[in-house]
């Protein structure tokens, strides 16, 4: 029994430093969303995408307004037009509405594609910066903050990475 106790104490003392080394201060986290929204390149990309979406929505809303006016005009002429002529104008209007919706969907997909491209480009440029930072600070693991249930603020490196990223990466090419 004494030998078992001595072995247990020995193993505990032997493995305690290894456990501290494995689980102590070498796991950090970064808020990737904050990097995307607050870095210079991320802000520029967000503004570009926001303006692109705003301009396309304005264009589509203006076209929809014109189509609504055309619809009202056709409805007001219903009694004056022959059935064939009314049907022809209504079909033309339906085609215009269909094309508008198709164009709107295409524009939304284009913005989503550019948003994904911006995220990929940001990540592509962030990885070497993060790798270099990890090497300099002797960090083993960096995880995204959204995957952290709870963590000490001293292990968050978001602001340091944003500062480095702002110095080395000024904009994202989305064209």
Number of C-alpha atoms within 10 A of each C-alpha: 6 7 8 9 10 11 12 12 11 12 11 12 11 11 11 12 10 11 11 10 11 12 9 9 14 15 15 22 21 23 19 20 14 14 23 20 15 16 23 20 21 23 17 18 23 17 12 16 19 13 12 16 17 12 12 16 15 12 13 17 14 12 15 16 12 12 17 14 12 15 16 12 11 18 15 11 12 14 10 11 14 11 11 9 12 17 14 12 17 16 12 12 17 14 12 15 16 12 12 17 14 12 14 17 12 12 17 16 12 15 19 14 13 18 18 13 16 22 18 13 15 22 16 11 15 19 11 11 18 18 15 12 16 16 11 9 10 12 15 13 12 17 14 14 18 12 10 12 6 8 11 8 9 9 14 19 16 18 15 12 20 23 13 15 20 17 11 13 17 13 17 19 11 15 5
